[in-house]
């Protein structure tokens, strides 16, 4: 339906509106956004809608099949695991733990990376050179390997794995922020601000940071999918969250022993992880395409 306007004047959308108009042209990206919104809803309201306590054991219904099986019951829609715990409740709490912690880690890594990257981009000499070469070296190492090394030093556990993943993701934001700041410092609007007597802090917050939002959004979506993979991988390797925590990677690790007798105990957490990463990547690709098309037009 066309936009009604009493006065015959052109509609000029804001940059945010323009990005949304470009984003919703992709039906796949919209599907990913709805799916991602579902995980955000579970992260916030998950404990309120879970039918059972995720740690409650019922030895009378061990490995109960899902409701769509001929021997399943509607009471446990996704069945139970080897200890009689409701899988649906554990998946809901697992989404809250895995997705919520991943989002928190990306925000922490983004804050640290932007702060250090800005300092590296605005500095010169030996200090800047050493920091730049160090970050370039860390960028060549996979984040999961860095996280495993840090966990090996700090010890296993969810808190230590959170520190490890956030420290492993930080060099990505440092590298991108440093390159962006270096390029922006050569532009006319920054030089004009410097001639007006603006300090480095004022130049960053009033001139550079508003133009960096698009970069942070795109890199943030990539880092979020990486964080989800890393935290589930550490949980699967028993280096992150420990049993009986309903973290998705830990649930996968616990289901290996009964995978042949009860394949749903492995398929459901694995499918949830796949759906979570796919929705993040679809939204990230949609945002990158929308921002690119907005700049072209």
C-alpha positions as CSV (number, residue, x, y, z in Angstrom):
1,X,0.0,0.0,0.0
2,X,1.4,3.4,-1.0
3,X,2.3,6.0,1.6
4,X,-0.6,8.5,1.9
5,X,0.5,12.1,2.0
6,X,-1.8,15.1,1.9
7,X,0.9,17.3,0.4
8,X,2.6,16.2,-2.8
9,X,6.1,16.1,-1.5
10,X,8.8,13.5,-1.8
11,X,9.4,11.1,1.1
12,X,13.1,11.1,2.2
13,X,13.7,8.3,4.7
14,X,16.3,8.7,7.5
15,X,19.4,6.4,7.2
16,X,17.8,4.0,9.7
17,X,14.5,3.9,7.8
18,X,16.4,3.5,4.6
19,X,18.4,0.5,6.0
20,X,15.1,-1.1,7.2
21,X,13.5,-0.6,3.8
22,X,16.5,-2.3,2.1
23,X,16.6,-5.1,4.8
24,X,13.0,-6.1,4.5
25,X,13.4,-6.6,0.7
26,X,15.1,-9.9,1.6
27,X,12.5,-12.5,2.8
28,X,15.3,-14.8,4.0
29,X,16.7,-12.1,6.2
30,X,13.3,-11.3,7.6
31,X,12.8,-15.0,8.4
32,X,16.2,-14.9,10.2
33,X,15.1,-11.8,12.1
34,X,11.9,-13.5,13.3
35,X,13.9,-16.6,14.4
36,X,16.4,-14.4,16.2
37,X,13.6,-12.6,17.9
38,X,12.3,-15.9,19.2
39,X,15.7,-16.6,20.8
40,X,15.7,-13.1,22.3
41,X,12.2,-13.8,23.7
42,X,13.4,-17.1,25.2
43,X,16.5,-15.3,26.6
44,X,14.3,-12.8,28.5
45,X,11.2,-14.8,29.4
46,X,12.5,-18.4,29.2
47,X,12.2,-19.3,32.9
48,X,8.6,-18.0,33.0
49,X,7.4,-20.3,30.2
50,X,9.4,-23.5,30.9
51,X,7.0,-26.2,32.0
52,X,9.5,-27.9,34.3
53,X,12.6,-27.3,36.3
54,X,15.5,-28.0,34.0
55,X,17.4,-29.8,36.8
56,X,14.4,-31.8,38.1
57,X,14.9,-35.6,37.7
58,X,12.2,-38.2,37.3
59,X,13.5,-41.7,37.4
60,X,10.1,-43.1,36.3
61,X,10.2,-41.6,32.8
62,X,13.8,-42.1,31.7
63,X,14.4,-41.5,28.0
64,X,10.7,-40.8,27.2
65,X,10.3,-40.2,23.5
66,X,8.9,-36.9,22.1
67,X,5.2,-36.3,21.7
68,X,5.2,-37.0,18.0
69,X,6.3,-40.6,18.7
70,X,3.7,-43.3,19.1
71,X,4.8,-43.9,22.7
72,X,5.3,-40.3,23.6
73,X,3.2,-38.1,25.8
74,X,2.1,-34.5,25.5
75,X,3.3,-33.8,29.0
76,X,6.9,-34.0,27.8
77,X,6.7,-32.5,24.2
78,X,10.4,-33.1,23.4
79,X,10.7,-36.2,25.7
80,X,13.2,-36.7,28.5
81,X,16.9,-37.4,28.8
82,X,18.7,-40.3,30.5
83,X,18.0,-38.8,34.0
84,X,14.3,-38.1,33.3
85,X,14.8,-34.3,32.9
86,X,12.4,-32.5,30.5
87,X,14.3,-31.7,27.3
88,X,12.0,-28.8,26.3
89,X,12.6,-27.0,29.7
90,X,16.4,-27.7,29.3
91,X,16.4,-26.3,25.8
92,X,14.6,-23.1,26.9
93,X,17.0,-22.5,29.7
94,X,19.9,-23.5,27.4
95,X,18.9,-20.9,24.9
96,X,18.9,-18.3,27.7
97,X,22.4,-19.4,28.9
98,X,24.0,-19.9,25.5
99,X,22.5,-16.9,23.6
100,X,22.4,-14.6,26.6
101,X,26.1,-15.2,27.5
102,X,27.2,-14.9,23.9
103,X,25.5,-11.6,23.6
104,X,27.1,-10.3,26.8
105,X,30.5,-11.5,25.7
106,X,30.2,-9.8,22.3
107,X,29.3,-6.5,24.1
108,X,32.2,-6.8,26.4
109,X,34.6,-7.6,23.6
110,X,33.2,-4.7,21.5
111,X,33.7,-2.2,24.3
112,X,37.3,-3.4,25.0
113,X,38.1,-3.6,21.3
114,X,36.8,-0.2,20.4
115,X,38.6,1.4,23.3
116,X,42.0,-0.2,22.6
117,X,41.5,0.0,18.8
118,X,40.8,3.8,19.0
119,X,43.9,4.3,21.2
120,X,46.0,2.4,18.6
121,X,44.5,4.2,15.7
122,X,45.1,7.7,17.2
123,X,48.6,6.9,18.4
124,X,51.9,6.7,16.5
125,X,55.4,5.5,17.0
126,X,56.7,2.4,18.6
127,X,53.7,1.9,20.9
128,X,51.3,1.8,18.0
129,X,53.6,-0.4,15.9
130,X,54.0,-3.0,18.7
131,X,50.2,-3.1,19.4
132,X,49.3,-3.3,15.7
133,X,51.7,-6.3,15.0
134,X,50.5,-8.1,18.2
135,X,46.9,-7.8,17.2
136,X,47.7,-8.9,13.6
137,X,49.4,-12.0,15.1
138,X,46.4,-12.8,17.3
139,X,44.0,-12.4,14.3
140,X,45.8,-15.3,12.6
141,X,44.9,-17.7,15.4
142,X,41.3,-19.1,15.5
143,X,39.2,-17.7,18.4
144,X,38.3,-21.2,19.7
145,X,42.0,-22.2,19.9
146,X,42.7,-19.0,21.9
147,X,39.8,-19.7,24.2
148,X,41.0,-23.3,24.8
149,X,44.5,-22.0,25.7
150,X,43.1,-19.4,28.1
151,X,40.8,-22.0,29.7
152,X,43.7,-24.4,30.1
153,X,45.5,-21.6,32.0
154,X,42.6,-20.4,34.1
155,X,40.8,-23.7,34.6
156,X,37.5,-25.2,33.4
157,X,34.1,-23.7,34.2
158,X,31.5,-21.4,32.7
159,X,33.0,-18.1,34.2
160,X,36.5,-18.9,33.0
161,X,35.2,-19.8,29.5
162,X,33.4,-16.5,29.4
163,X,36.6,-14.6,30.1
164,X,38.4,-16.7,27.5
165,X,35.9,-16.1,24.7
166,X,35.6,-12.4,25.4
167,X,39.4,-12.1,25.3
168,X,39.6,-14.2,22.2
169,X,37.0,-11.9,20.4
170,X,38.6,-8.6,21.4
171,X,41.4,-8.6,18.8
172,X,38.8,-8.7,16.0
173,X,37.2,-5.4,17.2
174,X,40.7,-3.9,17.9
175,X,41.8,-4.6,14.3
176,X,38.7,-3.3,12.6
177,X,38.5,-0.2,14.9
178,X,42.1,0.7,14.4
179,X,41.9,0.5,10.6
180,X,38.6,2.5,10.6
181,X,40.0,5.2,12.8
182,X,43.2,5.5,10.8
183,X,41.1,6.1,7.6
184,X,38.7,8.5,9.2
185,X,41.5,10.7,10.6
186,X,42.6,11.5,7.0
187,X,39.2,12.8,6.0
188,X,38.2,16.4,5.7
189,X,35.6,16.5,8.4
190,X,38.0,15.2,11.0
191,X,40.7,17.6,9.9
192,X,38.2,20.4,10.2
193,X,37.4,19.4,13.8
194,X,41.0,19.3,14.6
195,X,41.5,22.8,13.3
196,X,38.6,24.0,15.4
197,X,40.6,22.8,18.5
198,X,38.6,19.6,19.3
199,X,40.4,17.1,21.5
200,X,40.9,13.4,20.5
201,X,38.1,12.4,22.8
202,X,35.7,14.9,21.2
203,X,36.7,13.9,17.7
204,X,36.1,10.2,18.5
205,X,32.7,10.6,20.2
206,X,31.3,13.4,17.9
207,X,32.9,12.6,14.6
208,X,34.2,9.1,14.3
209,X,31.9,7.0,16.5
210,X,28.6,7.9,14.7
211,X,30.1,6.7,11.4
212,X,31.4,3.5,13.1
213,X,28.0,2.2,14.1
214,X,27.5,0.3,10.8
215,X,30.9,-1.4,11.1
216,X,30.2,-2.4,14.7
217,X,26.8,-3.8,13.8
218,X,28.2,-6.0,11.0
219,X,31.2,-7.2,13.0
220,X,29.0,-7.7,16.0
221,X,26.8,-10.2,14.2
222,X,29.8,-12.2,13.0
223,X,31.3,-12.2,16.5
224,X,27.9,-13.3,18.0
225,X,27.8,-16.4,15.8
226,X,31.4,-17.1,16.7
227,X,30.7,-16.7,20.4
228,X,27.8,-19.1,20.2
229,X,30.0,-21.7,18.4
230,X,32.8,-21.2,20.9
231,X,30.7,-21.4,24.1
232,X,28.9,-24.5,22.9
233,X,32.2,-26.1,21.7
234,X,33.8,-25.5,25.1
235,X,30.7,-27.0,26.8
236,X,30.8,-30.0,24.5
237,X,34.5,-30.5,25.4
238,X,33.7,-30.2,29.1
239,X,35.9,-27.1,29.3
240,X,33.0,-24.6,29.7
241,X,29.7,-25.1,31.5
242,X,29.7,-28.3,33.5
243,X,26.9,-30.8,34.0
244,X,24.1,-30.6,35.1
245,X,23.9,-27.1,33.6
246,X,21.4,-26.9,30.7
247,X,23.9,-25.3,28.4
248,X,23.4,-26.5,24.8
249,X,27.0,-27.7,24.3
250,X,26.9,-29.5,27.6
251,X,23.5,-31.2,26.7
252,X,25.2,-32.4,23.5
253,X,28.1,-33.9,25.5
254,X,25.7,-35.7,27.9
255,X,23.7,-37.2,25.1
256,X,26.6,-39.0,23.3
257,X,26.3,-42.1,25.5
258,X,22.6,-42.6,24.7
259,X,22.6,-41.2,21.1
260,X,21.7,-44.6,19.6
261,X,18.9,-45.4,22.0
262,X,17.5,-41.9,22.2
263,X,18.7,-39.9,19.1
264,X,16.3,-37.0,20.0
265,X,18.5,-36.1,23.0
266,X,21.3,-35.2,20.6
267,X,19.2,-34.0,17.6
268,X,17.2,-31.4,19.5
269,X,20.1,-29.5,21.1
270,X,22.1,-29.7,17.9
271,X,19.2,-28.4,15.8
272,X,18.7,-25.6,18.3
273,X,22.4,-24.6,18.0
274,X,22.1,-24.8,14.2
275,X,19.0,-22.7,14.1
276,X,20.5,-20.1,16.4
277,X,23.7,-19.7,14.3
278,X,21.7,-19.7,11.1
279,X,19.4,-16.9,12.2
280,X,22.3,-14.8,13.4
281,X,24.1,-15.2,10.1
282,X,21.0,-14.5,8.0
283,X,20.4,-11.3,9.9
284,X,24.1,-10.3,9.6
285,X,24.1,-11.0,5.8
286,X,20.8,-9.0,5.5
287,X,22.2,-6.1,7.3
288,X,25.4,-6.1,5.3
289,X,23.4,-6.1,2.0
290,X,21.0,-3.4,3.2
291,X,23.9,-1.1,4.3
292,X,25.7,-1.7,1.0
293,X,22.6,-1.1,-1.1
294,X,21.8,2.0,0.9
295,X,25.2,3.5,0.2
296,X,25.0,2.7,-3.5
297,X,21.6,4.3,-3.9
